[in-house]
Amino acid sequence: MPTIEAIETIPLRIPLRHHYRGSYYSMRNRCTIITRIRTSDGVVGEAYNADTDEEQHEILAIIHNEIAPLVVGLDVTRVEQVWRAMLPVTFDQLRDRAIPMQAIACVDTAVWDAFGKYMNQPLWRIWGGYRDRIPMIGIGGYYGSSAADLEKELAFFKEEHGMVGMKFKVGAKPPQEDANRLREAKRIVGDDFLFVVDANQGYTVSEALEFLRLLDDEVSLRWFEEPTRWHADWRGLRDVRSRGNVNVAAGQSEISRVGMREMFVNGAVDVCNFDASWGGGPSEWRRVAALALAFDLELGHHEEGHLASHLLASVPNGTFVESFSPTRDPIFWTLLANRPALIDGELPLPEGPGLGWVLDEDVIEQCRADR
């Protein structure tokens, strides 16, 4: 029985060259946590998760002080048992449960990587193996970028890497201004490039509907992500979906299958973009994916392409893996030493066991936040 002997973590933090602004949030650093599970017979499960910056130290403390005592000694191949053993770290009602769920995600992903290595199979195949590659879209259109910046960004996504589309940021400006920005992006790339828009909960329902009206037939949206502010709850999503005649995506702000279940039951979304790195790891994501299939919904994933690609490729209702530009996410573009080029807009999945990614040790040493 291969048991968990130790959990090791390496926090990474990379200052970004630009201050990236979405609707009502901003990013100055790209952060993650590398988690390594060492087992009794020498297998090491390795993953990176948790892009939180200010809370990074809290996640690390939970992993080492609360989770490790609960899982050391457990059989690493009994993944559900390990996940259930971690759940009590979320029971403290006096702290934000999103933080321990990120800590669970770090450990759960590394446990799955170890499981894949014991099975000698990549996780996309273990989790269902629906396909061995997944289409990729870029994420961009941040506020504060110039017209030249946008053109360069679109060229990177479409021409340099052959991505099939782009998630475009809206929600902080009046609908007319955002619609004009999106039309300009569409003019630059032409018709053979799809667009998703992401308001990051920035609009009211009426503003979201006005934005759609202003687009008219000039830009066809694959979906409208998190169009309404948090206090509109799932009702705002439902209203935009029905009144705006548009596919709506949401879920990254939920941290469990319970929240997603209510969103599905109330007809709020067409696309679920629950984030395994924020919501308890691949184990919880796969439960949400099963719920989504029962409601005949599509699946996306918020960022984290190294993990999302395995999850989305494993199921029949997966859509696109996402990637920022290198200036917004230098980790994806530099840490994965064996990241392949896209083929016809699709990211080929690794054939190696577990996650199958090789992490660049030089990048790790350069970007460690604990030294």
C-alpha positions as CSV (number, residue, x, y, z in Angstrom):
1,M,0.0,0.0,0.0
2,P,1.7,3.2,-1.1
3,T,1.1,5.8,1.6
4,I,1.6,9.6,1.7
5,E,4.8,10.3,3.6
6,A,5.2,14.0,3.2
7,I,3.8,17.1,1.5
8,E,6.2,19.7,0.2
9,T,5.3,23.1,-1.3
10,I,7.1,25.8,-3.3
11,P,5.4,29.1,-3.7
12,L,6.1,31.1,-6.9
13,R,5.5,34.8,-7.5
14,I,6.4,36.7,-10.7
15,P,5.9,40.4,-10.9
16,L,4.1,41.3,-14.1
17,R,5.4,44.0,-16.4
18,H,1.9,45.5,-16.7
19,H,-0.9,46.2,-14.2
20,Y,-3.7,44.1,-15.7
21,R,-7.2,45.4,-15.1
22,G,-10.5,43.6,-15.6
23,S,-13.9,45.0,-14.7
24,Y,-13.3,45.6,-10.9
25,Y,-10.1,43.6,-10.2
26,S,-6.5,44.0,-11.1
27,M,-3.4,41.8,-11.2
28,R,0.2,42.8,-10.4
29,N,1.7,39.4,-9.8
30,R,1.3,35.9,-11.3
31,C,1.4,33.4,-8.4
32,T,1.1,29.7,-7.9
33,I,2.0,27.0,-5.5
34,I,3.9,23.8,-6.5
35,T,2.7,20.9,-4.4
36,R,4.7,17.6,-4.2
37,I,3.3,14.5,-2.5
38,R,6.1,12.1,-1.5
39,T,5.0,8.5,-1.1
40,S,6.4,5.5,0.8
41,D,7.7,3.8,-2.3
42,G,9.3,6.9,-3.9
43,V,6.6,8.1,-6.3
44,V,6.2,11.9,-6.3
45,G,2.9,13.5,-7.3
46,E,3.5,17.0,-8.5
47,A,1.2,19.8,-9.5
48,Y,0.8,23.6,-9.4
49,N,-2.4,25.4,-8.3
50,A,-3.7,28.5,-6.5
51,D,-3.1,31.8,-8.3
52,T,-3.9,33.8,-5.2
53,D,-1.4,36.5,-4.3
54,E,-2.1,38.0,-0.9
55,E,-3.6,34.8,0.5
56,Q,-0.7,32.6,-0.6
57,H,0.8,32.3,2.9
58,E,-2.6,31.3,4.3
59,I,-2.9,28.5,1.8
60,L,0.6,27.2,2.5
61,A,-0.1,27.3,6.3
62,I,-3.3,25.3,5.8
63,I,-1.5,22.7,3.7
64,H,1.3,22.1,6.2
65,N,-0.5,22.7,9.5
66,E,-3.9,21.4,8.9
67,I,-4.0,19.1,5.9
68,A,-0.7,17.2,6.2
69,P,-1.6,15.8,9.7
70,L,-4.9,14.5,8.2
71,V,-3.5,12.7,5.1
72,V,0.0,11.5,6.0
73,G,-0.2,7.8,6.2
74,L,-3.2,7.4,3.9
75,D,-3.1,5.3,0.8
76,V,-2.3,7.8,-2.0
77,T,-4.3,5.7,-4.6
78,R,-7.5,5.9,-2.6
79,V,-8.1,9.4,-3.9
80,E,-11.7,9.9,-2.6
81,Q,-10.7,8.8,0.9
82,V,-7.8,11.3,0.9
83,W,-10.2,14.1,-0.4
84,R,-12.7,13.4,2.3
85,A,-10.0,13.4,5.0
86,M,-9.1,17.0,4.0
87,L,-12.7,18.3,4.2
88,P,-12.7,19.3,7.9
89,V,-10.3,22.2,7.1
90,T,-13.3,23.9,5.6
91,F,-15.6,23.6,8.6
92,D,-14.4,26.8,10.4
93,Q,-17.2,29.2,9.7
94,L,-15.2,32.2,10.8
95,R,-12.8,32.2,7.8
96,D,-13.4,32.4,4.1
97,R,-13.9,28.8,3.0
98,A,-12.5,29.7,-0.4
99,I,-9.0,29.7,1.1
100,P,-9.0,26.1,2.4
101,M,-10.7,24.9,-0.8
102,Q,-7.7,26.2,-2.7
103,A,-5.4,24.4,-0.2
104,I,-7.4,21.1,-0.8
105,A,-7.1,21.7,-4.6
106,C,-3.3,21.9,-4.3
107,V,-3.1,18.5,-2.5
108,D,-5.8,16.8,-4.5
109,T,-4.2,17.6,-7.8
110,A,-0.8,16.3,-6.6
111,V,-2.5,13.1,-5.3
112,W,-4.1,12.6,-8.7
113,D,-0.8,13.1,-10.4
114,A,0.7,10.4,-8.2
115,F,-2.3,8.1,-9.0
116,G,-1.7,8.5,-12.7
117,K,1.9,7.6,-12.2
118,Y,0.9,4.4,-10.3
119,M,-1.5,3.5,-13.2
120,N,1.1,4.6,-15.8
121,Q,-1.6,6.5,-17.6
122,P,-2.2,10.2,-18.3
123,L,-5.1,11.7,-16.3
124,W,-7.1,12.7,-19.4
125,R,-7.3,9.0,-20.2
126,I,-8.0,7.9,-16.6
127,W,-10.8,10.5,-16.3
128,G,-12.6,9.4,-19.5
129,G,-10.3,9.8,-22.5
130,Y,-12.9,11.4,-24.7
131,R,-10.1,13.1,-26.8
132,D,-6.4,13.6,-26.7
133,R,-6.3,17.3,-27.6
134,I,-8.5,20.4,-26.8
135,P,-9.0,23.7,-28.6
136,M,-7.4,26.8,-27.0
137,I,-8.6,30.3,-26.7
138,G,-6.6,33.3,-25.5
139,I,-7.6,35.7,-22.7
140,G,-7.1,39.4,-23.2
141,G,-8.6,42.8,-24.1
142,Y,-7.7,44.2,-20.6
143,Y,-8.4,47.8,-19.8
144,G,-5.5,50.2,-20.2
145,S,-4.2,48.5,-23.3
146,S,-3.6,50.7,-26.3
147,A,-5.0,49.9,-29.8
148,A,-1.4,48.7,-30.7
149,D,-1.3,46.5,-27.7
150,L,-4.6,44.9,-28.6
151,E,-3.4,44.3,-32.2
152,K,-0.2,42.7,-31.0
153,E,-2.1,40.5,-28.5
154,L,-4.5,39.3,-31.2
155,A,-1.6,38.5,-33.5
156,F,0.0,36.5,-30.7
157,F,-3.1,34.4,-30.2
158,K,-4.2,33.9,-33.8
159,E,-1.1,34.2,-36.0
160,E,1.7,33.1,-33.8
161,H,0.0,30.3,-32.0
162,G,-3.1,29.5,-34.0
163,M,-5.6,29.7,-31.2
164,V,-9.3,29.4,-32.3
165,G,-10.6,32.5,-30.4
166,M,-10.3,34.9,-27.5
167,K,-12.0,35.7,-24.3
168,F,-12.4,39.5,-24.2
169,K,-12.6,41.6,-21.0
170,V,-15.6,43.9,-20.6
171,G,-17.8,45.2,-17.7
172,A,-16.0,48.2,-16.3
173,K,-16.9,50.8,-19.0
174,P,-20.3,51.8,-20.4
175,P,-21.7,49.2,-22.7
176,Q,-21.2,51.4,-25.7
177,E,-17.5,51.8,-25.1
178,D,-17.1,48.0,-24.5
179,A,-19.0,47.2,-27.6
180,N,-16.8,49.5,-29.6
181,R,-13.7,47.9,-28.2
182,L,-14.9,44.4,-29.1
183,R,-15.9,45.5,-32.6
184,E,-12.4,46.8,-33.2
185,A,-10.9,43.5,-32.1
186,K,-13.3,41.7,-34.5
187,R,-12.2,44.0,-37.3
188,I,-8.6,43.1,-36.7
189,V,-8.9,39.3,-36.8
190,G,-11.9,38.8,-39.2
191,D,-14.6,36.2,-39.1
192,D,-12.7,33.0,-38.6
193,F,-11.9,33.7,-34.9
194,L,-14.5,33.2,-32.2
195,F,-15.1,35.6,-29.3
196,V,-16.2,35.0,-25.7
197,V,-16.8,38.1,-23.5
198,D,-16.1,38.1,-19.8
199,A,-17.6,40.9,-17.6
200,N,-16.2,39.4,-14.4
201,Q,-19.5,40.3,-12.7
202,G,-19.1,43.9,-13.9
203,Y,-22.5,44.8,-15.4
204,T,-26.0,45.2,-14.1
205,V,-28.6,43.1,-15.9
206,S,-29.8,46.1,-17.9
207,E,-26.2,47.1,-18.8
208,A,-25.5,43.5,-20.0
209,L,-28.6,43.5,-22.1
210,E,-27.7,46.9,-23.6
211,F,-24.2,45.6,-24.4
212,L,-25.7,42.7,-26.4
213,R,-28.2,45.0,-28.2
214,L,-25.3,47.3,-29.3
215,L,-23.4,44.4,-30.8
216,D,-26.4,43.5,-32.9
217,D,-25.2,41.0,-35.5
218,E,-21.7,42.5,-35.9
219,V,-20.1,40.1,-33.4
220,S,-21.4,36.7,-32.7
221,L,-20.6,35.6,-29.1
222,R,-19.8,32.0,-28.2
223,W,-20.9,32.9,-24.7
224,F,-21.2,35.8,-22.2
225,E,-19.2,35.0,-19.0
226,E,-20.2,36.3,-15.6
227,P,-22.3,39.2,-17.1
228,T,-23.8,40.4,-13.9
229,R,-22.7,41.7,-10.4
230,W,-22.6,39.2,-7.5
231,H,-25.6,40.6,-5.7
232,A,-27.8,39.7,-8.8
233,D,-27.0,36.0,-7.9
234,W,-28.1,33.4,-10.4
235,R,-31.2,35.3,-11.2
236,G,-29.2,37.9,-13.1
237,L,-27.5,35.3,-15.1
238,R,-30.8,33.7,-15.9
239,D,-32.3,37.0,-17.0
240,V,-29.4,37.8,-19.3
241,R,-29.5,34.3,-20.7
242,S,-33.2,34.4,-21.5
243,R,-33.8,38.1,-22.4
244,G,-30.5,38.5,-24.2
245,N,-30.8,35.2,-26.2
246,V,-27.1,34.4,-25.4
247,N,-25.3,31.5,-23.9
248,V,-24.2,32.4,-20.4
249,A,-21.2,31.0,-18.6
250,A,-20.4,31.1,-14.9
251,G,-19.1,29.1,-12.0
252,Q,-15.5,30.2,-11.4
253,S,-16.7,32.1,-8.3
254,E,-18.3,29.0,-6.8
255,I,-16.2,26.7,-4.6
256,S,-18.3,23.6,-4.5
257,R,-20.7,21.3,-6.3
258,V,-23.5,22.6,-4.0
259,G,-23.3,26.1,-5.4
260,M,-23.1,24.8,-8.9
261,R,-26.1,22.6,-8.4
262,E,-28.2,25.6,-7.5
263,M,-27.0,27.5,-10.5
264,F,-27.9,24.5,-12.7
265,V,-31.3,23.9,-11.1
266,N,-32.3,27.5,-11.6
267,G,-31.5,27.6,-15.3
268,A,-28.7,30.2,-14.9
269,V,-26.1,29.0,-17.3
270,D,-25.3,27.2,-20.5
271,V,-21.6,26.8,-19.8
272,C,-20.1,25.8,-16.4
273,N,-16.6,27.2,-15.9
274,F,-16.0,25.8,-12.4
275,D,-12.3,26.1,-11.5
276,A,-10.6,23.0,-10.1
277,S,-7.8,25.1,-8.6
278,W,-10.3,27.3,-6.7
279,G,-12.9,24.7,-5.9
280,G,-11.3,21.7,-4.2
281,G,-9.3,20.2,-7.0
282,P,-10.0,17.7,-9.8
283,S,-12.1,15.5,-7.5
284,E,-14.7,18.2,-6.9
285,W,-14.5,19.4,-10.5
286,R,-15.4,15.9,-11.8
287,R,-18.4,15.8,-9.5
288,V,-19.5,19.2,-11.0
289,A,-18.9,17.9,-14.5
290,A,-21.2,14.9,-13.9
291,L,-23.9,17.3,-12.7
292,A,-23.4,19.5,-15.8
293,L,-23.8,16.5,-18.1
294,A,-27.0,15.6,-16.3
295,F,-28.3,19.1,-17.1
296,D,-27.0,18.9,-20.7
297,L,-24.6,21.8,-20.1
298,E,-21.1,22.5,-21.6
299,L,-18.0,22.7,-19.6
300,G,-15.2,25.3,-19.6
301,H,-12.5,25.9,-17.0
302,H,-11.2,29.2,-15.5
303,E,-7.6,29.5,-16.6
304,E,-5.0,26.9,-15.4
305,G,-4.5,25.3,-18.8
306,H,-2.1,22.6,-17.6
307,L,-4.8,21.1,-15.5
308,A,-7.9,22.2,-17.4
309,S,-6.7,20.5,-20.6
310,H,-6.8,17.1,-18.9
311,L,-10.2,17.7,-17.4
312,L,-11.9,19.2,-20.5
313,A,-10.4,16.6,-22.8
314,S,-11.7,13.7,-20.7
315,V,-15.4,14.5,-21.1
316,P,-17.7,14.9,-24.2
317,N,-19.0,18.3,-23.2
318,G,-15.7,20.1,-22.7
319,T,-15.1,23.3,-24.7
320,F,-11.9,25.3,-24.7
321,V,-8.7,25.5,-22.6
322,E,-7.7,29.1,-21.9
323,S,-4.3,30.8,-22.0
324,F,-3.2,34.4,-21.3
325,S,-0.4,36.1,-23.2
326,P,3.1,35.5,-21.8
327,T,3.2,38.9,-20.1
328,R,0.0,38.1,-18.2
329,D,0.9,34.5,-17.4
330,P,4.6,33.8,-17.7
331,I,4.2,30.6,-15.6
332,F,2.2,28.7,-18.3
333,W,4.6,29.8,-21.0
334,T,7.9,29.2,-19.1
335,L,7.3,26.6,-16.4
336,L,6.0,23.8,-18.6
337,A,9.2,22.6,-20.2
338,N,7.5,20.1,-22.5
339,R,4.5,22.2,-23.5
340,P,3.7,21.3,-27.2
341,A,2.8,23.7,-30.0
342,L,-0.9,23.8,-31.0
343,I,-2.1,21.7,-33.8
344,D,-4.9,23.2,-35.8
345,G,-5.8,25.4,-32.8
346,E,-5.7,22.5,-30.4
347,L,-3.4,21.7,-27.5
348,P,-2.2,18.1,-27.6
349,L,-2.4,16.3,-24.2
350,P,0.7,14.7,-22.7
351,E,1.1,10.9,-23.0
352,G,3.2,10.7,-19.9
353,P,1.6,9.3,-16.7
354,G,-0.3,11.6,-14.4
355,L,-0.4,15.3,-15.5
356,G,2.6,14.5,-17.7
357,W,4.1,18.0,-17.6
358,V,7.8,18.5,-16.9
359,L,8.4,21.6,-14.7
360,D,11.5,23.7,-15.5
361,E,13.6,23.7,-12.3
362,D,15.5,26.8,-13.4
363,V,12.2,28.7,-13.6
364,I,11.2,27.4,-10.2
365,E,14.5,28.6,-8.6
366,Q,14.2,32.0,-10.3
367,C,10.6,32.6,-9.1
368,R,10.5,31.1,-5.6
369,A,8.7,33.4,-3.2
370,D,10.1,31.7,-0.1
371,R,13.7,33.0,-0.5
